[in-house]
Amino acid sequence: MTVLSTRPTGRPARPLRAATSLRAPGLDWLLMLAALALVTLGTLLVWSATSTRADLTGGDPNAYLRKQLVNVAIGLVLMVAVLATDHRWVRILAPLAYLASVGGLVMVLVAGSTINGSRSWIQLGGMSIQPAEFAKLAVVIGMALVVAERTERRWGRRVGSLEVVVMLAIAGVPAALILLQPDLGTMLVLSATVFGVLAVAGAGRLWLAGLTLGAVGGAVVAVSMGVLKPYQVDRFLAFTNPGLDPRGAGYNVEQARIAVGNGGLLGQGLFDGSQTRSGFVPEQHTDFIFTVAGEELGLVGAGVLILLVAVVIWRALTISAQAPDLFGRVAAAGIACWWGFQAFQNIGMCLGIMPVTGVPLPFVSYGGSSLFAGMLALGLLQNIHLRSAGPLRR
């Protein structure tokens, strides 16, 4: 658009273009730096937790360091791939990602490997893949897509019962397959994520209250009818009373508390934790990775780790609030709910305030599946942010 300006003499001057300014789109660098700091810190903690464990490494103290670095490299490639994908293709591929995750969960039940009482892994060469980790992200984007389609096709101005039922059906299929494994920890995280997505999408309060009561009632029925495995029941009993079976179900919780308590204010030093070097805490490089931070980095180091997690969740919620469409808004909020509850569950069980359910700490625990899913979600968040920070006319 052009406008004509006049000089004080009244003679027309040359045409001037309207003042416009384009703001170059950029990444959310605070989110990126916080996530990469967690990945770096997690790699060091995994290295420390495994370097003296000959039973895990086969005598090579750097074995898990190399494996985790490979996982990080693959995760970065996945993140960049999602970040650079056009947002229209993200929505087109969302149903395929959902179907792929459901297919992976079915494969687990057919030809999966059982580890720690749960059939949750598929062995591919020398790598173990846990499809349930990818199902969390698939459920989030699947539910977000339903809400977005409702708005764009003008099905209604508010989220009605039909949309809630469809969203619950999308979440219900993976949830049922995860229960059959059984993987109680992932099921708890998925339930909290679904609740958060429904709340952000605008589901009615009656639906949210009904789902809460239904979840409580389902848990009571599951325990009373013996749906849970004996070891899972023992974990809940140990949570209520860690001294009930200090050599059995309560052993993990007791050793985790001792390790965290040993750290004091500044910790015993990286690679110098007494509980960590002695291997007293089971699954310390995966589910109980926070105990390494507590013992070796102390209250200060563990506090920094929690602060980084909080920054990641805060930035995800900020991206949700600034998203230009409902799909991005709901997807970003769902990712924040997923990371937030999973981090609380993982850190809580290390401190004895949550039952032991075996969920990794996002971006920190060892494991390819958890890291890959987290980096895919990080790429999606940056993709949404790039659209919200796109060209603007001043």
N, C-alpha and C positions, 0 to 999 in steps of 0.2 A: 504494500500500500504506500502511496506517495502523497505528500502534502506540499502545498505551495506556501512559501513564506514571503513576506514583503519586507523591504528595507524601510527605514524611516521616511525615505523620499516617496514611498508608494510604488516604486517600480518593482515589478515581479522579479524575484530572485530565482536561481536555479532550483529545481525540485530537490527536496531532501527526503531521504528514506526515514520512515518512522523509527524511533529509537527502540530497538529490540535487543534482547540479550538472551543467549542460550547458555544454560548452566550445564556444563559437561557432566554426564552421569559418572558417578564414582562408587567405589565399593564402600561398604560400612567398615572402615578400617579398624574401629574400636572392636567390633565383633570379630573381625578376622584376627587381629593381634591377640585378643583374649583366648580365642579357640586354639590358635597355634601355640600360645604359651602353655595351655593345658596339655596339648599333645607333646610338647617338648618336655614338660615336667613329668608327664606320665611315662614317657620313654625312659627317663632317668630312674624313676621309681621302679619300673618293671625290671630294668637292668640290675638295680640294687637287690630286688627281691629274689632274683634268680641266679645271680652270679656265684653264690656259694652253695647252690642246690644241685649237687652232682646227680641226684636222682632225676632231676628234670632236664638238665643240660647235657648229660652224658660226659661230664668232665670239661666241657667248653664253657667258661664263664661268660662268653660273649654271644652264646647261641641265641638267646631270646632278644638280645639287643639287635642283632641282625634281622631276626624275624619281624620285630616290631618296626624297624626302619623300612623294611619292604612293605609292611602294611600301611605305614604312613605315606610312602610314595604312591601306592595304588590309590589310597584315599584322596590324595591331592589331585590325582588325575581325574577321579570321579567327580570331585567338587568342581573342578574347572569345566568339565564337560557339561554339567548341569548349569553352571553359572553362565556359560556362553551360549546355551540353547535358547532360541527364540521362545518367548513365553507362550506363544500359540502352540508350539510343539510340546511344551511341558504339559499343557492341558490335554493335548491329543494323546500323548503317551501315558497319561495318568491311568486310564483303564488297563493298559497293557502291563504297567508296573504292578497294579493290584492283582491281576490274574497270574502274573509270574510269581508273586509272593504266595498266593494261595497254592499254586502248583508246587512250590518248594515245600510248603508245610505238608502237603499230601505225600511228597516224596520222602519226607522225614519219617512219616508213619509207616511207609512201605519198606524203605531200605535205609533207614537212619541208624546212627550209632547211639548206644545208650551210655551216658556218662553221668555219674553221680545220681543214678536212679531216674534220669530223664532222657527220653529218646528225642533229642533236639538237634542233632548234628548230622550233616552229610559229609562224608569223606570224599574229597576230590584231590586225588594225588596225595601230596603231603600237607594239604590244607583242609581244615575243618570249617564248614560253612554252617551258620545257624540262621535258617530262614526266618525265624521269629523276630530277629532284630530288624530285618527289612520290612516285615509285616507292619511294624509300628508306623513307619513312614508311609507305607502303602495305604493304610487305613486313614491316616490324616488327609492325604491328598484325595483319596476317594470320597470321603465325606465332604471335603471342601468343594469338590467338583459338583456334587449334588446341589449344594447350596448356591453355587454360582450359576448353574444351569436354571435353577428355579427363578433366580432374579432376572437373568437375561431373557428368558422366555416368558416372563411375566406370568408365572403360575400363580403368584400371589404376593402380596406386599409383606407378609410375615411368614415365618417358618411354621407351617401347620403340622398336623398329626401325620399326614402322608409323608412329608419330607423327613420327619423324625423317624418314622418306621423304616423308610428306605435307608437312612443313615445308620440306624441300628442294625439293619440287615447286612450292610456292607461291613460293619465291625463284627457282627455275630459269626460270620463264616470263619475268619481267621481265629477268632476267640475260641470257637468250638474245637478247631484243630489243635490249638495250643493246649487246651485243657486235656486233650487225649494224649499228650506227650508223656506225662503232664509237666507243665512249666508254670508253677504258681507265681513266681516272681514276674515273669513277662506278662502274665495275665493281670496282675495288679497294676502294673505300669500301663498296660493297654486300657484297662477300665478307667483309670484316672485321666488318661488322654482323651478317651471318647467323651467323658463327662465334660472336660474342658472345651472340646470342640463344639458340643451341643450348646453349652452355655454361651460361647462367643457367637455362634450362628444365630442365636435368638430363640432357642427352644423355650417353651413355656415353663413356668415354675412348677406346675403340676407334674410335667414330664420329668424334670430334674429331681423333684422330691420322690416321685414314684420309682425312678431308677435307683436312687440311694437306698430306699427301703427294700427294693428288690435285691440289691447287691448284698445287703445285710442278711436278708432272709435266705438267699442262695448260699451264703457262707455257712449259716447255721445248718441248713439241710445237708450241705456237702460233708460237714464234719460228722453229723449224726448218722448219715447213711454210709459212711466209710468210703466216700469218693476219694478223699485225700489218701495218699500213701502214708504208711506208718511213720516214715522218717520225716514227712512234712508236718504231721501232727506233733511229733517229738520236738521239732524246731519251734513251734508255737508254744509248747509247754515250757521249753527252755527259755523262751523269751520272757514269759511271765515269772519264771523262777529259775535263773541260771544255775543255782546250786542244786537243782533237782537231779541232774545227771552231769556232773562236772567232767567226767571222762568220756561222755558220749555226746548227746545233742548240745549240751551246754559248753562243750570244750571250745568251740570256735569263738563264741561270744566272750568267754572268760579270757582267752589268750589275746583276743583283739583289744579288750579293755586294758590288759597289762601292757601291750605294745604301745598303745596311745598314751597311757599314763607314764611310761618310761621317758617319753620325749621331753617333758617339762616345758619350759618356755621357749628355748632355742633348739632343742633336739640334741641327739647324740652325734649328729653329723651324717651326711650322705654316705652310704655304704658302710656305716659303722653301728647300725642299730643291733643291739644284742639279740632281741627276739627275732628280728629279720634274718640275721646271719645264722642263727641257730635253726631256723625253719620251724619255729613253734606254731606259727599262725598258718592254718591250712588255706590253700587257694589264695595266697597273699598277693600274687601278681595279677589276679583277676578280680574276684569279688571283694577281697579285703585289701585292695591297693591303698586305701586311705590310711590304713594302720602304718604303712611304711612312711607316709608323709608325717603322721603324728609322732612316730618314734624318732625318725631321723632329722626331721625339720622342725619339730616342736610345735607349740601353739602358734607361733608366728608363721611358720611355713604352711601349716595346715590352714590357718586363717587366710593366707594369701590364695591358696588353692580354692577355698570356698568363695572368696571374693571374685576370683576369675570366673567361676561357675555362675555366680550371681550376675556378673557383667554380661556374660553370654545370654542368659535368660532375659535380662533387661533389654538388651539390644533386639532380641527376637520379638519381644512385646512391642518395642518401639516401631520396628518394621511392620508389625501387624497393624498398629494404629495409623501408620502413614501409607498403607497399601492402597493403590488406586482402584482396586476391585475387590469384590467379596471373596473370590477364590484366594487371593494373596493374603487377605486379612485373616481368614479362617485357617489357612494352612500354616501361616507363621505363628498364630496363637496356639495351634495344635502342637507344633514343634516345641514351643516354649513349655507347654504343659508336660509333654513327654520328657524333655530334659530335666525340668524342674522336679517332677515327682521321682524320676529314676535317681537323680542325684541325692534327693532327700532320703530315699529308701536305702541307697547304698551306704551313704555316710551314717545314717541312723542305725543300721545294723552293726556297723563297726563300733559305734558308741553304746550299743545296747538299748537304744530307744525304739528300735524297730525290729521285727522278727527277721531271722536269716532266711532269705528267699533266693539268693543267688543271682543278683542283677549287677552288671558292670557299671562303673562310674564313667559317664560319657566323656570321651576324648582322653581318658586317663588310663583305664584298665587295659590289660593286654587282651588282644583278640581282634582278628580281622573283621568279623561280621559287625561287631558293635562299632568299630571305627569307620568301616565303610558306610554303614547306615548314617552315622553321625555326619560324615563329610558330605554325603549326598544331601542331607537336610541342610547343612551349612551352605552348600551351593544353591539350593532352592531359596533360602533366605536372601542370599546376595542377589539372586535373579529377581526376586520380588522388589528388593531395595533399588536395583538399577532402574526398574520401571517407574517406581515412585519418585526417583531423582532424575528423570529423563528431561528432555528439552522443555523449558518453561519460557513463556513469553512475558516479558516484564511490561 
